[in-house]
Amino acid sequence: MKVRFGYLFFLVSWILFLTPAMAQEKTPSYVLVIHGGAGTILKKNMTPEKEAAYKASLKKALETGYRVLQSGASSLDAVEATVKVLEDDSLFNAGKGAVFTHDGRNELDAAIMNGKTKAAGAVAGVTTVRNPITAARAVMEKSEHVMLVGPGADKFAKEAGLVIVDPSYFRTETRWNDLQRALKDDSIAALKTHVSNNPGKLGIKNRDYKFGTVGAVALDKQGNLAAATSTGGMTDKKFGRIGDSPIIGAGTYANNETAAISCTGWGEFYIRNVVAYDLSALMEYKGYTVQQAGKTVIRKVGDMGGDGGLIALDKKGNMTMSFNTEGMYRGSVTKDGKIEVFIYKD
């Protein structure tokens, strides 16, 4: 009886020991994760044609980045190539589909970061660079700086040999109409504030056409992480407003020891919460998983009154897509090439 009991105990212990390991082996290892913005994205408000267009664009971006990774190239190459696809697609608020400022201009921001070396580059408020993410990488690799802004960043990009376009390249009627709506909304809000004799900061209504970002995080065959984010910023933004996307640690961050992160949402709250770095810090100092850290930082944003989401990928290929909105354009591809694309919350 003692022998049987001992054997049974050994067998149960061995099964319990193997189960987590077996489960881990079955967990997909992700190599590329992307997002195209978060907001009140509801299926009832989406036409079948538009939904198909978004999914096709996200799939194309994932396929592009995956081919880069499969070739043995770096995660930096992959996130840049992936984000360029989204920048060239007018569906998204980045590059060609950038929103307009209060003055009727397109001012673009982008950042990229190398998880292996923690080298980073960013541009903000550029108006003539076709692909701001490439300009961000040029800042990282061809200058001694991390961030360049405005006309200086445009000049640097031109001297670096990047593709320069006339500002009219970025104009789309959809984004122009969004600006007209925003101007009308803000005028009404300003009037109400004046009439109520209660001056103060104006609230932000209709965030879904005011905000938007694209981003990618990748893990290459050498085990290195990288993150990239690009945006047209906020519709009707004034006074040279810059959001979180080009700010290292706020909207973009990568560290081989923790994760690569790209954020999307109401930038002011991401800056104040230093969201991207906070996620990394929770993993490094508290031992959180990437999923636990993602949920925690998004909850902080929500508790402060902000909304949005993020994507993050750790050094083992575990990923998270955390958001507190009704939807987020997002997708992923595993090391075996399986692509998944999502839009809605459920």
Salt bridges, closest charged atoms under 4 A:
GLU51 OE1 - LYS43 NZ 3.01
GLU51 OE2 - LYS55 NZ 3.24
GLU63 OE2 - LYS59 NZ 2.54
ASP77 OD1 - ARG137 NH1 2.71
GLU80 OE1 - ARG137 NH1 2.90
ASP88 OD1 - ARG130 NE 3.49
GLU107 OE2 - ARG105 NE 3.13
GLU141 OE2 - ARG137 NE 2.96
GLU144 OE2 - HIS145 NE2 3.93
GLU173 OE2 - ARG171 NE 3.27
ASP178 OD2 - ARG175 NH1 3.71
ASP178 OD1 - ARG181 NH1 3.24
ASP186 OD1 - LYS210 NZ 3.18
ASP186 OD2 - LYS238 NZ 3.96
ASP236 OD1 - HIS102 ND1 2.70
ASP236 OD2 - LYS238 NZ 3.58
GLU257 OE1 - LYS315 NZ 3.69
GLU268 OE2 - ARG241 NE 2.89
ASP278 OD2 - LYS300 NZ 2.88
ASP307 OD2 - ARG207 NH1 3.54
